[in-house]
Amino acid sequence: MATETQQNDRRDLHADQAICSDVIERSPYHWFVMHGTDVVSEDPPGSCELDSIAWSSAPIVAEFIAEARTGWPHAIERAINAEEAADRLTHEIVDLDESREYWRARAFDAEKERERLRAGIAVAMTYPPGIINAKLRNLLTGVSTDV
């Protein structure tokens, strides 16, 4: 049966929705409780001809059956939309997690480069001023001014 639970204990909401649509198509008129425990439908409306839908020994059960005809399709649609949104958001979280890891690696690489440059500056600071000026001059003459 389409409404049996699956291995992951999630109902097949699309199958449940199809059942609701089939019920509404076969019994398009409003269901209501009569005499406290009888669920009926007037077919067609205004004809005073009643179709018996269900009978219950408890009025609350009869009310549940009558209200389920219109309430469950709405609730199932909302559940389907909620599951789709949850799936979409789960994928977005995974994507963000992957992006975060990429940027974390880039930040780590930048930190290593910064430490390498700091070490180079520390070494350069030990050179006499004339050597530093000569090294800078050599570097700057190798840099193109055409941009």
For each residue, the residues with C-beta under 8 A, 3 or more apart:
1: 4
2: 12 15 16 18 19
3: 11 12 15 16 19
4: 1
5: 9 10 11
6: 9 10 11 12
7:
8:
9: 5 6
10: 5 6
11: 3 5 6 15 16
12: 2 3 6 15 16
13: 16 17 76 79 80 83
14: 17 18 80
15: 2 3 11 12 18 19
16: 2 3 11 12 13 19 20 72 76
17: 13 14 20 21 73 76 77 80
18: 2 14 15 21 22
19: 2 3 15 16 22 23
20: 16 17 23 24 69 72 73 76
21: 17 18 24 25 73
22: 18 19 25 26
23: 19 20 26 27 69
24: 20 21 27 28 69 73
25: 21 22 28
26: 22 23
27: 23 24 31 41 43 51 53 69
28: 24 25
29: 41 42 43 44 45
30: 41 42 45
31: 27 39 40 41 53 65 66 69
32: 39 40 41 66
33: 36 37 38 39 40 59 62 63 66
34: 38 39 40 50
35: 38
36: 33 59 62
37: 33 55 56 57 58 59 61 62
38: 33 34 35 52 54 55 62
39: 31 32 33 34 52 53 54 55 56 62 65 66
40: 31 32 33 34 50 51 52 53
41: 27 29 30 31 32 50 51 53
42: 29 30 45 46 47 48 49 50 51
43: 27 29 47 49 50 51
44: 29 47 49
45: 29 30 42
46: 42
47: 42 43 44
48: 42
49: 42 43 44
50: 34 40 41 42 43
51: 27 40 41 42 43
52: 38 39 40 55
53: 27 31 39 40 41 65 66
54: 38 39 62 65
55: 37 38 39 52 62
56: 37 39 59 61 62 65
57: 37 61
58: 37 61 62
59: 33 36 37 56 62 63
60: 63 64
61: 37 56 57 58 64 65
62: 33 36 37 38 39 54 55 56 58 59 65 66
63: 33 59 60 66 67
64: 60 61 67 68
65: 31 39 53 54 56 61 62 68 69
66: 31 32 33 39 53 62 63 69
67: 63 64 70 71
68: 64 65 71 72
69: 20 23 24 27 31 65 66 72
70: 67 73 74
71: 67 68 74 75
72: 16 20 68 69 75 76
73: 17 20 21 24 70 76 77
74: 70 71 77 78
75: 71 72 78 79
76: 13 16 17 20 72 73 79 80
77: 17 73 74 80 81
78: 74 75 81 82
79: 13 75 76 82 83
80: 13 14 17 76 77 83 84
81: 77 78 84 85
82: 78 79 85 86
83: 13 79 80 86 87
84: 80 81 87 88
85: 81 82 88 89
86: 82 83 89 90
87: 83 84 90 91
88: 84 85 91 92
89: 85 86 92 93
90: 86 87 93 94
91: 87 88 94 95
92: 88 89 95 96
93: 89 90 96 97
94: 90 91 97 98
95: 91 92 98 99
96: 92 93 99 100
97: 93 94 100 101
98: 94 95 101 102
99: 95 96 102 103
100: 96 97 103 104
101: 97 98 104 105
102: 98 99 105 106
103: 99 100 106 107
104: 100 101 107 108
105: 101 102 108 109
106: 102 103 109 110
107: 103 104 110 111
108: 104 105 111 112
109: 105 106 112 113
110: 106 107 113 114
111: 107 108 114 115
112: 108 109 115 116
113: 109 110 116 117
114: 110 111 117 118
115: 111 112 118 119
116: 112 113 119 120
117: 113 114 120 121
118: 114 115 121 122
119: 115 116 122 123
120: 116 117 123 124
121: 117 118 124 125
122: 118 119 125 126
123: 119 120 126 127
124: 120 121 127 132 135
125: 121 122
126: 122 123
127: 123 124 131 132 135
128: 131 132
129: 132 133
130: 133 134
131: 127 128 134 135
132: 124 127 128 129 135 136
133: 129 130 136 137
134: 130 131 137 138
135: 124 127 131 132 138 139
136: 132 133 139 140
137: 133 134 140 141
138: 134 135 141 142
139: 135 136 142 143
140: 136 137 143
141: 137 138
142: 138 139
143: 139 140
144: 147
145:
146:
147: 144
